[in-house]
C-alpha cells in the first residue's frame, strides 16, 4: 500500500522535518509517519522541530481514549532528546480544535510537557518556527 505522506527536511541544516500528508490520514498513517520521522530526528546532532502538514485533509476523529490507544500509546516512551517540539497544521477548524484538545491533554498526562502545538496555516507554523530561533 502506498504511503499517504512524504517526509523531507525543510532546510539543508536539517532543523525542521516536514511530514506532508497527501491524502486523508488514518491514525495508523500518522503513527507510521511519526515513527519514521522520529528515527530521522534521532540521527540529527542538534534540536529539530517536527511539522506535520495535514493541510485541508480530514483527520480520522475518534474519542480521546482511542486517540491515546491508536497513536500516543504506540509511540516510543523514551523521549528524543533533540526533538524541540511538534507543530500540527490542520486547516479545518473543527478538526484542529478536536485534535488540538486531545493532544494537549495527552501531552500533559504522558509527556509532562506540551510538546505538540496545533496551527491552522503555514504562516502560523512559520511564526512558531521563527520564535524558536530556527
N, C-alpha and C positions, 0 to 999 in steps of 0.2 A: 504494500500500500504506500502511496506517495505521501510524503510529509506535507502537513498543512502550514509549514513555516519555513523560513530561511533564517540563518544566523550569520551575522557579519560584524566585524569591527567597524565602528564609525570613523576611526582615525588611525593613522599609522602608528601612533603611540600606544594603541590598544587600551584606551582608558574608558571607553564606552562600548559595550557589546549590545547589539540590537537584534532582537528576535522580531521578525516581521511575519505576521500571520497572513497567509494567502487565501484562506477560507475560514468559515466559522469553526473555531476550535472547540473540541470537547475537552473536559478536564484532563483526560488522558493525554491529549496532544500537548497541553500546557505543561503537564508533568514531564513528558518526554523532552520538550524544548528546554525546560529548566535544568534537567539532568545533564543534557548536552552542553548547555551554556555554563553551568557551574563547573564542569570539568575544564572548559576553556579558561574560565576565570581563575581556577585553582593553579593553572600553569603560569599565570602572569606574576611578575615580581613586584607589582605595585597595586594600589587600590583601583577598583573597577566599579563602574555603575552599570547595572543591567537594565535595559529598556525593553519592555515587552510592548510592541506596537500592534495593538489589536484593531486600530483604525475604526472603521464603521462596521466591522464584523460583529455578529451576535455571539454571545458567550453562553455556554450551557449554564442555566441558572438552576441551582439546587439549594437545598437548605444548608445552613452553616455546618451542621453535623456531617453532611455528605461532602461539603467543600473541604472540611478537615480530613475526612477519611480518604477521599479520592485524590487529594493534592498534598496538603500540608503533612499528613502522616507518612507520606511516601518519599518526602524529601530527606536528604541526609541530615541527621541530627547534629553532627559536628559542624560548627559554623565555618564558613570560609573566611579566613582572617582578612583577606583583601577585598571582600565584597562590601563596598561603601553603602549602597542601598539599591533598591529596585524601584523603577518607575513603570507603572502600568498605564498605557494610553488606551482609553476606550472612549470613542466619540459619543456613543449612545448614552445619554444622561441617566436613564433608568438603570441600565445595566452597570454603568460606572458606580452609581450610588450603592447598588446591591453588592457588587464585588468589593468596592472600597470599604464598606462597613464590615463585611466578612473578613477581609484581610487585616483590617485594623484590630479587630477582636482577637483573631488568631495570632497575630504578631505579638500582642501583649501577653497572651496566655502562654505561648510556646517559645517565643524568641526573647521575651523580656525587653524588647525594644521595638519601636516602629521602624521596620526596615522597608516596607512597601508603601509607596505613595501613588495614588491614582490621579490622573490628569485627563482632561478632555481634548487636548490639542497638542500638536508637536511644539507649538510656541511655548506652552506651559512646561512641557518636558525640557525644552532648551533652557528656560529660565532656572529650573531646578539644577540642571547640569552646570550652568554658569555660576550659580550661587555656591555650588560645591567646589568651584575652582577648576573645573575640568574643561 
